[in-house]
Amino acid sequence: MCFVLDSNSFHCFFNPACSAYYDFEPLHNWLYKTTGTKIVYGGTTNLNEISRLEKYLPYLVELRKISKLIQIDTKLVDEETERIKAVINNKDCDDPHIIALLAVSGCLVFASQDKRADKYIKRKNLYPKNTPRRSIYRQRSHSNLLKADNIVTIQNEI
């Protein structure tokens, strides 16, 4: 399964001392133990958010080394972010870059504790036609998303 990990949930994914690690542990194990699973990242906003999480950068370096971290073309994600902002036209949506990253990469799963973006992440009209609906992994009960159907061929990798 390829997934976008929200920068505000890195601590839940990488830090076993985090109270929400229990919920993210199945996702963490799936990434490390299953062939074809990867974290997808990209776009200026996403890169800037991640760069501020210095504590977790060594984890990302290690994931990159073992081919579990995939960067998507920044220019394409940024262009799609602007298109999505225009379509939504609502300041309430502060994560158009995440929707753009999902759309440009073809990734089907977003992992986050933040619920504010849910209604936008699931809006089918924000993604290319004839693509599956995106899913959100938030807690252990969402482990049903950890399946081969969600391992997709990533598009626009750099």
Disulfide bonds with the S-S distance in Angstrom:
none
